Amino acid sequence: MPDLPEGVTTATEAVDERCESPAAIIVAFFSELARLRERIPVLGQRICPAGAIWIAWPAARRRP
């Protein structure tokens, strides 16, 4: 991963469900709708008091 600006952190999971470490922006990567539905409430709690969630989804594969 390239050097990030000061104050930027990364995580592989939404580890703090009580918003003790709020985020201004969350970019979340999903490949299964069920997992997105499961995690979106937790991610929403992390963007307190305000923020944005960007959802990244894999592009559809072209059929040969």
C-alpha positions as CSV (number, residue, x, y, z in Angstrom):
1,M,0.0,0.0,0.0
2,P,1.4,3.4,-0.8
3,D,2.1,6.0,1.9
4,L,-1.1,7.4,3.2
5,P,-1.6,11.0,4.4
6,E,-1.2,11.8,8.1
7,G,-4.3,10.7,10.1
8,V,-5.5,8.1,7.5
9,T,-5.9,4.6,8.9
10,T,-6.9,1.3,7.3
11,A,-8.7,-1.7,8.7
12,T,-9.8,-5.0,7.3
13,E,-12.9,-5.2,9.4
14,A,-15.3,-2.7,11.1
15,V,-13.7,-3.4,14.5
16,D,-15.4,-0.7,16.6
17,E,-19.1,-1.1,16.6
18,R,-19.7,1.6,19.2
19,C,-18.2,4.4,17.2
20,E,-15.4,5.0,19.7
21,S,-13.2,5.7,16.7
22,P,-15.4,7.5,14.2
23,A,-14.6,7.6,10.5
24,A,-15.2,10.5,8.0
25,I,-15.2,8.2,5.0
26,I,-15.4,4.4,4.8
27,V,-14.6,2.6,1.5
28,A,-15.9,-1.0,1.9
29,F,-15.3,-3.8,-0.6
30,F,-17.9,-6.5,-1.0
31,S,-18.5,-9.4,-3.5
32,E,-21.5,-10.9,-1.8
33,L,-24.8,-9.1,-1.2
34,A,-25.4,-11.1,2.0
35,R,-22.2,-9.9,3.5
36,L,-23.0,-6.3,2.5
37,R,-26.4,-6.5,4.2
38,E,-24.8,-8.0,7.3
39,R,-22.1,-5.3,7.6
40,I,-23.8,-2.1,6.5
41,P,-25.4,-1.4,10.0
42,V,-22.0,-1.7,11.7
43,L,-20.4,0.5,9.0
44,G,-23.2,3.1,9.5
45,Q,-22.4,3.3,13.2
46,R,-18.8,4.0,12.4
47,I,-19.5,7.2,10.4
48,C,-20.7,9.1,13.5
49,P,-21.5,11.9,13.8
50,A,-21.5,12.3,10.0
51,G,-19.6,10.8,7.2
52,A,-19.9,8.7,4.0
53,I,-19.8,5.1,3.0
54,W,-18.6,4.2,-0.4
55,I,-19.4,0.6,-1.5
56,A,-17.0,-1.0,-4.0
57,W,-18.4,-4.0,-5.9
58,P,-16.6,-6.1,-8.5
59,A,-17.5,-5.4,-12.1
60,A,-19.7,-7.9,-13.9
61,R,-17.8,-10.4,-15.9
62,R,-18.3,-10.5,-19.6
63,R,-19.5,-13.8,-21.0
64,P,-17.3,-15.2,-23.9
